[in-house]
Amino acid sequence: MNMEVEEIQPGWRVVDANGEDVGTVTQAEGSEITVKKSGFLGGEVHVPIDAVSEIETGRVEINRAKNDLG
């Protein structure tokens, strides 16, 4: 990780292990980040911090496929 989890900001894009768009960060605190899912159905998903594999300004990559996120 290039940055710390505490530096994740609302509005940052979240992509899965395959590079597919998951959605946008709405909150990052404690042991998870909350992501507003992109797409027609929308909704939110909670991603555990241990699933975060890389953090760059404006972008968070997770080590799971978006279909595995519930």
Biopython code that builds the backbone (N, CA, C, O; Angstrom):
import numpy as np
from Bio.PDB.StructureBuilder import StructureBuilder

atoms = [
    (1, "MET", "N", (0.841, -1.183, 0.000)),
    (1, "MET", "CA", (0.000, 0.000, 0.000)),
    (1, "MET", "C", (0.886, 1.247, 0.000)),
    (1, "MET", "O", (1.862, 1.332, 0.745)),
    (2, "ASN", "N", (0.537, 2.180, -0.822)),
    (2, "ASN", "CA", (1.295, 3.421, -0.878)),
    (2, "ASN", "C", (0.833, 4.413, 0.180)),
    (2, "ASN", "O", (1.594, 5.290, 0.588)),
    (3, "MET", "N", (-0.410, 4.275, 0.623)),
    (3, "MET", "CA", (-0.985, 5.200, 1.595)),
    (3, "MET", "C", (-1.586, 4.392, 2.733)),
    (3, "MET", "O", (-1.669, 3.166, 2.662)),
    (4, "GLU", "N", (-2.002, 5.086, 3.778)),
    (4, "GLU", "CA", (-2.634, 4.441, 4.915)),
    (4, "GLU", "C", (-4.155, 4.428, 4.740)),
    (4, "GLU", "O", (-4.719, 5.302, 4.081)),
    (5, "VAL", "N", (-4.803, 3.439, 5.330)),
    (5, "VAL", "CA", (-6.255, 3.310, 5.241)),
    (5, "VAL", "C", (-6.954, 4.576, 5.735)),
    (5, "VAL", "O", (-7.988, 4.966, 5.191)),
    (6, "GLU", "N", (-6.398, 5.214, 6.757)),
    (6, "GLU", "CA", (-7.007, 6.415, 7.315)),
    (6, "GLU", "C", (-7.072, 7.560, 6.302)),
    (6, "GLU", "O", (-7.831, 8.511, 6.487)),
    (7, "GLU", "N", (-6.283, 7.471, 5.239)),
    (7, "GLU", "CA", (-6.248, 8.527, 4.232)),
    (7, "GLU", "C", (-7.313, 8.358, 3.149)),
    (7, "GLU", "O", (-7.487, 9.250, 2.319)),
    (8, "ILE", "N", (-8.023, 7.239, 3.141)),
    (8, "ILE", "CA", (-9.078, 7.009, 2.145)),
    (8, "ILE", "C", (-10.182, 8.041, 2.338)),
    (8, "ILE", "O", (-10.630, 8.280, 3.459)),
    (9, "GLN", "N", (-10.614, 8.646, 1.246)),
    (9, "GLN", "CA", (-11.608, 9.712, 1.307)),
    (9, "GLN", "C", (-12.893, 9.330, 0.574)),
    (9, "GLN", "O", (-12.852, 8.579, -0.400)),
    (10, "PRO", "N", (-14.041, 9.848, 1.042)),
    (10, "PRO", "CA", (-15.294, 9.652, 0.318)),
    (10, "PRO", "C", (-15.153, 10.148, -1.123)),
    (10, "PRO", "O", (-14.520, 11.171, -1.384)),
    (11, "GLY", "N", (-15.751, 9.410, -2.039)),
    (11, "GLY", "CA", (-15.705, 9.779, -3.446)),
    (11, "GLY", "C", (-14.642, 9.031, -4.236)),
    (11, "GLY", "O", (-14.669, 9.043, -5.467)),
    (12, "TRP", "N", (-13.708, 8.382, -3.551)),
    (12, "TRP", "CA", (-12.672, 7.631, -4.253)),
    (12, "TRP", "C", (-13.275, 6.405, -4.912)),
    (12, "TRP", "O", (-14.194, 5.796, -4.363)),
    (13, "ARG", "N", (-12.770, 6.030, -6.088)),
    (13, "ARG", "CA", (-13.227, 4.848, -6.814)),
    (13, "ARG", "C", (-12.666, 3.591, -6.160)),
    (13, "ARG", "O", (-11.544, 3.586, -5.656)),
    (14, "VAL", "N", (-13.456, 2.535, -6.177)),
    (14, "VAL", "CA", (-13.025, 1.235, -5.663)),
    (14, "VAL", "C", (-13.084, 0.239, -6.813)),
    (14, "VAL", "O", (-14.107, 0.122, -7.489)),
    (15, "VAL", "N", (-11.982, -0.479, -7.033)),
    (15, "VAL", "CA", (-11.935, -1.505, -8.066)),
    (15, "VAL", "C", (-11.589, -2.844, -7.425)),
    (15, "VAL", "O", (-10.916, -2.903, -6.396)),
    (16, "ASP", "N", (-12.066, -3.922, -8.059)),
    (16, "ASP", "CA", (-11.813, -5.252, -7.499)),
    (16, "ASP", "C", (-10.513, -5.838, -8.042)),
    (16, "ASP", "O", (-9.784, -5.174, -8.778)),
    (17, "ALA", "N", (-10.233, -7.074, -7.677)),
    (17, "ALA", "CA", (-8.990, -7.741, -8.056)),
    (17, "ALA", "C", (-8.851, -7.908, -9.564)),
    (17, "ALA", "O", (-7.742, -8.072, -10.073)),
    (18, "ASN", "N", (-9.972, -7.866, -10.279)),
    (18, "ASN", "CA", (-9.960, -7.998, -11.738)),
    (18, "ASN", "C", (-9.943, -6.653, -12.441)),
    (18, "ASN", "O", (-9.986, -6.593, -13.670)),
    (19, "GLY", "N", (-9.880, -5.568, -11.670)),
    (19, "GLY", "CA", (-9.872, -4.233, -12.251)),
    (19, "GLY", "C", (-11.256, -3.693, -12.572)),
    (19, "GLY", "O", (-11.391, -2.623, -13.164)),
    (20, "GLU", "N", (-12.298, -4.447, -12.174)),
    (20, "GLU", "CA", (-13.668, -4.005, -12.431)),
    (20, "GLU", "C", (-14.116, -2.987, -11.394)),
    (20, "GLU", "O", (-13.762, -3.078, -10.218)),
    (21, "ASP", "N", (-14.896, -2.021, -11.845)),
    (21, "ASP", "CA", (-15.407, -0.975, -10.962)),
    (21, "ASP", "C", (-16.388, -1.560, -9.955)),
    (21, "ASP", "O", (-17.343, -2.236, -10.338)),
    (22, "VAL", "N", (-16.158, -1.303, -8.669)),
    (22, "VAL", "CA", (-17.074, -1.739, -7.611)),
    (22, "VAL", "C", (-18.010, -0.594, -7.246)),
    (22, "VAL", "O", (-19.216, -0.796, -7.108)),
    (23, "GLY", "N", (-17.460, 0.605, -7.090)),
    (23, "GLY", "CA", (-18.267, 1.759, -6.714)),
    (23, "GLY", "C", (-17.410, 2.860, -6.144)),
    (23, "GLY", "O", (-16.240, 3.008, -6.497)),
    (24, "THR", "N", (-18.016, 3.642, -5.243)),
    (24, "THR", "CA", (-17.383, 4.830, -4.680)),
    (24, "THR", "C", (-17.401, 4.754, -3.159)),
    (24, "THR", "O", (-18.410, 4.378, -2.562)),
    (25, "VAL", "N", (-16.295, 5.108, -2.540)),
    (25, "VAL", "CA", (-16.201, 5.133, -1.078)),
    (25, "VAL", "C", (-17.182, 6.175, -0.530)),
    (25, "VAL", "O", (-17.212, 7.314, -0.996)),
    (26, "THR", "N", (-17.976, 5.774, 0.457)),
    (26, "THR", "CA", (-18.814, 6.740, 1.161)),
    (26, "THR", "C", (-18.282, 6.997, 2.561)),
    (26, "THR", "O", (-18.511, 8.065, 3.130)),
    (27, "GLN", "N", (-17.562, 6.005, 3.126)),
    (27, "GLN", "CA", (-17.025, 6.153, 4.474)),
    (27, "GLN", "C", (-15.884, 5.170, 4.664)),
    (27, "GLN", "O", (-15.928, 4.054, 4.146)),
    (28, "ALA", "N", (-14.869, 5.578, 5.400)),
    (28, "ALA", "CA", (-13.750, 4.701, 5.740)),
    (28, "ALA", "C", (-13.393, 4.939, 7.193)),
    (28, "ALA", "O", (-12.813, 5.967, 7.542)),
    (29, "GLU", "N", (-13.743, 3.985, 8.034)),
    (29, "GLU", "CA", (-13.385, 4.108, 9.442)),
    (29, "GLU", "C", (-13.435, 2.754, 10.103)),
    (29, "GLU", "O", (-14.107, 1.835, 9.635)),
    (30, "GLY", "N", (-12.717, 2.648, 11.192)),
    (30, "GLY", "CA", (-12.686, 1.391, 11.920)),
    (30, "GLY", "C", (-12.053, 0.291, 11.081)),
    (30, "GLY", "O", (-10.958, 0.464, 10.546)),
    (31, "SER", "N", (-12.736, -0.830, 10.968)),
    (31, "SER", "CA", (-12.166, -1.989, 10.286)),
    (31, "SER", "C", (-12.760, -2.228, 8.908)),
    (31, "SER", "O", (-12.599, -3.309, 8.344)),
    (32, "GLU", "N", (-13.460, -1.211, 8.350)),
    (32, "GLU", "CA", (-14.055, -1.407, 7.033)),
    (32, "GLU", "C", (-14.232, -0.095, 6.290)),
    (32, "GLU", "O", (-14.199, 0.990, 6.870)),
    (33, "ILE", "N", (-14.421, -0.236, 4.976)),
    (33, "ILE", "CA", (-14.824, 0.911, 4.170)),
    (33, "ILE", "C", (-16.211, 0.609, 3.620)),
    (33, "ILE", "O", (-16.518, -0.530, 3.265)),
    (34, "THR", "N", (-17.036, 1.634, 3.554)),
    (34, "THR", "CA", (-18.381, 1.496, 3.001)),
    (34, "THR", "C", (-18.338, 2.024, 1.575)),
    (34, "THR", "O", (-17.845, 3.121, 1.311)),
    (35, "VAL", "N", (-18.870, 1.209, 0.656)),
    (35, "VAL", "CA", (-18.802, 1.539, -0.761)),
    (35, "VAL", "C", (-20.207, 1.584, -1.345)),
    (35, "VAL", "O", (-20.982, 0.639, -1.198)),
    (36, "LYS", "N", (-20.529, 2.693, -2.011)),
    (36, "LYS", "CA", (-21.787, 2.783, -2.756)),
    (36, "LYS", "C", (-21.534, 2.093, -4.087)),
    (36, "LYS", "O", (-20.721, 2.546, -4.892)),
    (37, "LYS", "N", (-22.244, 0.990, -4.308)),
    (37, "LYS", "CA", (-22.029, 0.201, -5.512)),
    (37, "LYS", "C", (-22.473, 0.958, -6.748)),
    (37, "LYS", "O", (-23.487, 1.657, -6.740)),
    (38, "SER", "N", (-21.692, 0.806, -7.815)),
    (38, "SER", "CA", (-22.058, 1.423, -9.082)),
    (38, "SER", "C", (-23.035, 0.509, -9.808)),
    (38, "SER", "O", (-23.173, -0.668, -9.475)),
    (39, "GLY", "N", (-23.695, 1.063, -10.786)),
    (39, "GLY", "CA", (-24.627, 0.263, -11.569)),
    (39, "GLY", "C", (-26.069, 0.588, -11.254)),
    (39, "GLY", "O", (-26.370, 1.382, -10.363)),
    (40, "PHE", "N", (-26.941, -0.035, -11.996)),
    (40, "PHE", "CA", (-28.367, 0.246, -11.931)),
    (40, "PHE", "C", (-28.971, -0.048, -10.562)),
    (40, "PHE", "O", (-29.782, 0.734, -10.065)),
    (41, "LEU", "N", (-28.585, -1.163, -9.947)),
    (41, "LEU", "CA", (-29.194, -1.564, -8.678)),
    (41, "LEU", "C", (-28.630, -0.814, -7.483)),
    (41, "LEU", "O", (-29.316, -0.647, -6.475)),
    (42, "GLY", "N", (-27.397, -0.366, -7.586)),
    (42, "GLY", "CA", (-26.800, 0.429, -6.516)),
    (42, "GLY", "C", (-26.729, -0.314, -5.201)),
    (42, "GLY", "O", (-26.457, -1.514, -5.173)),
    (43, "GLY", "N", (-26.972, 0.395, -4.107)),
    (43, "GLY", "CA", (-26.852, -0.177, -2.773)),
    (43, "GLY", "C", (-25.465, 0.064, -2.215)),
    (43, "GLY", "O", (-24.631, 0.719, -2.840)),
    (44, "GLU", "N", (-25.231, -0.471, -1.036)),
    (44, "GLU", "CA", (-23.935, -0.317, -0.379)),
    (44, "GLU", "C", (-23.366, -1.681, -0.024)),
    (44, "GLU", "O", (-24.094, -2.654, 0.171)),
    (45, "VAL", "N", (-22.060, -1.720, 0.053)),
    (45, "VAL", "CA", (-21.370, -2.921, 0.494)),
    (45, "VAL", "C", (-20.277, -2.493, 1.466)),
    (45, "VAL", "O", (-19.653, -1.446, 1.300)),
    (46, "HIS", "N", (-20.059, -3.325, 2.486)),
    (46, "HIS", "CA", (-19.023, -3.056, 3.480)),
    (46, "HIS", "C", (-17.831, -3.957, 3.177)),
    (46, "HIS", "O", (-17.958, -5.180, 3.118)),
    (47, "VAL", "N", (-16.674, -3.334, 2.986)),
    (47, "VAL", "CA", (-15.462, -4.064, 2.620)),
    (47, "VAL", "C", (-14.499, -4.027, 3.795)),
    (47, "VAL", "O", (-14.124, -2.945, 4.247)),
    (48, "PRO", "N", (-14.090, -5.193, 4.300)),
    (48, "PRO", "CA", (-13.139, -5.191, 5.419)),
    (48, "PRO", "C", (-11.797, -4.616, 4.989)),
    (48, "PRO", "O", (-11.371, -4.780, 3.846)),
    (49, "ILE", "N", (-11.144, -3.942, 5.921)),
    (49, "ILE", "CA", (-9.852, -3.316, 5.639)),
    (49, "ILE", "C", (-8.844, -4.348, 5.142)),
    (49, "ILE", "O", (-8.001, -4.022, 4.307)),
    (50, "ASP", "N", (-8.911, -5.593, 5.637)),
    (50, "ASP", "CA", (-7.930, -6.589, 5.198)),
    (50, "ASP", "C", (-8.113, -7.006, 3.737)),
    (50, "ASP", "O", (-7.274, -7.720, 3.189)),
    (51, "ALA", "N", (-9.215, -6.562, 3.099)),
    (51, "ALA", "CA", (-9.418, -6.838, 1.675)),
    (51, "ALA", "C", (-8.781, -5.769, 0.788)),
    (51, "ALA", "O", (-8.717, -5.929, -0.431)),
    (52, "VAL", "N", (-8.311, -4.681, 1.397)),
    (52, "VAL", "CA", (-7.692, -3.595, 0.627)),
    (52, "VAL", "C", (-6.263, -4.004, 0.283)),
    (52, "VAL", "O", (-5.454, -4.286, 1.167)),
    (53, "SER", "N", (-5.965, -4.032, -1.022)),
    (53, "SER", "CA", (-4.620, -4.435, -1.442)),
    (53, "SER", "C", (-3.750, -3.262, -1.866)),
    (53, "SER", "O", (-2.526, -3.332, -1.764)),
    (54, "GLU", "N", (-4.369, -2.180, -2.343)),
    (54, "GLU", "CA", (-3.587, -1.024, -2.767)),
    (54, "GLU", "C", (-4.420, 0.240, -2.623)),
    (54, "GLU", "O", (-5.618, 0.251, -2.906)),
    (55, "ILE", "N", (-3.762, 1.303, -2.179)),
    (55, "ILE", "CA", (-4.424, 2.596, -2.038)),
    (55, "ILE", "C", (-3.583, 3.633, -2.765)),
    (55, "ILE", "O", (-2.390, 3.776, -2.501)),
    (56, "GLU", "N", (-4.210, 4.346, -3.674)),
    (56, "GLU", "CA", (-3.589, 5.483, -4.346)),
    (56, "GLU", "C", (-4.566, 6.638, -4.214)),
    (56, "GLU", "O", (-5.751, 6.413, -3.968)),
    (57, "THR", "N", (-4.105, 7.848, -4.369)),
    (57, "THR", "CA", (-5.002, 8.990, -4.282)),
    (57, "THR", "C", (-6.130, 8.835, -5.292)),
    (57, "THR", "O", (-5.895, 8.746, -6.497)),
    (58, "GLY", "N", (-7.360, 8.803, -4.784)),
    (58, "GLY", "CA", (-8.531, 8.714, -5.647)),
    (58, "GLY", "C", (-8.940, 7.308, -6.030)),
    (58, "GLY", "O", (-9.936, 7.129, -6.731)),
    (59, "ARG", "N", (-8.182, 6.284, -5.578)),
    (59, "ARG", "CA", (-8.458, 4.912, -6.016)),
    (59, "ARG", "C", (-8.085, 3.903, -4.937)),
    (59, "ARG", "O", (-7.019, 3.992, -4.328)),
    (60, "VAL", "N", (-8.977, 2.942, -4.711)),
    (60, "VAL", "CA", (-8.731, 1.864, -3.760)),
    (60, "VAL", "C", (-8.920, 0.548, -4.501)),
    (60, "VAL", "O", (-9.941, 0.342, -5.158)),
    (61, "GLU", "N", (-7.937, -0.343, -4.396)),
    (61, "GLU", "CA", (-8.056, -1.656, -5.021)),
    (61, "GLU", "C", (-8.227, -2.698, -3.923)),
    (61, "GLU", "O", (-7.536, -2.662, -2.905)),
    (62, "ILE", "N", (-9.155, -3.625, -4.139)),
    (62, "ILE", "CA", (-9.370, -4.691, -3.167)),
    (62, "ILE", "C", (-8.951, -6.027, -3.781)),
    (62, "ILE", "O", (-8.877, -6.165, -5.002)),
    (63, "ASN", "N", (-8.680, -7.009, -2.918)),
    (63, "ASN", "CA", (-8.166, -8.290, -3.379)),
    (63, "ASN", "C", (-9.256, -9.341, -3.546)),
    (63, "ASN", "O", (-8.994, -10.540, -3.444)),
    (64, "ARG", "N", (-10.462, -8.893, -3.798)),
    (64, "ARG", "CA", (-11.601, -9.794, -4.006)),
    (64, "ARG", "C", (-12.351, -9.387, -5.258)),
    (64, "ARG", "O", (-12.262, -8.243, -5.704)),
    (65, "ALA", "N", (-13.092, -10.330, -5.822)),
    (65, "ALA", "CA", (-13.945, -10.014, -6.962)),
    (65, "ALA", "C", (-15.207, -9.330, -6.451)),
    (65, "ALA", "O", (-15.695, -9.654, -5.368)),
    (66, "LYS", "N", (-15.735, -8.391, -7.223)),
    (66, "LYS", "CA", (-16.906, -7.644, -6.742)),
    (66, "LYS", "C", (-18.094, -8.570, -6.512)),
    (66, "LYS", "O", (-18.941, -8.274, -5.668)),
    (67, "ASN", "N", (-18.181, -9.677, -7.234)),
    (67, "ASN", "CA", (-19.287, -10.621, -7.040)),
    (67, "ASN", "C", (-19.201, -11.351, -5.702)),
    (67, "ASN", "O", (-20.188, -11.934, -5.251)),
    (68, "ASP", "N", (-18.029, -11.325, -5.064)),
    (68, "ASP", "CA", (-17.844, -11.977, -3.765)),
    (68, "ASP", "C", (-18.170, -11.053, -2.597)),
    (68, "ASP", "O", (-18.010, -11.441, -1.440)),
    (69, "LEU", "N", (-18.624, -9.840, -2.886)),
    (69, "LEU", "CA", (-18.827, -8.826, -1.844)),
    (69, "LEU", "C", (-20.238, -8.752, -1.289)),
    (69, "LEU", "O", (-20.511, -7.877, -0.467)),
    (70, "GLY", "N", (-21.110, -9.590, -1.679)),
    (70, "GLY", "CA", (-22.452, -9.563, -1.097)),
    (70, "GLY", "C", (-23.395, -8.543, -1.595)),
    (70, "GLY", "O", (-24.536, -8.480, -1.136)),
]
sb = StructureBuilder()
sb.init_structure("model")
sb.init_model(0)
sb.init_chain("A")
sb.init_seg("    ")
for serial, (resi, resn, name, xyz) in enumerate(atoms, 1):
    if name == "N":
        sb.init_residue(resn, " ", resi, " ")
    sb.init_atom(name, np.array(xyz, "f"), 0.0, 1.0, " ", f" {name:<3s}", serial, name[0])
structure = sb.get_structure()
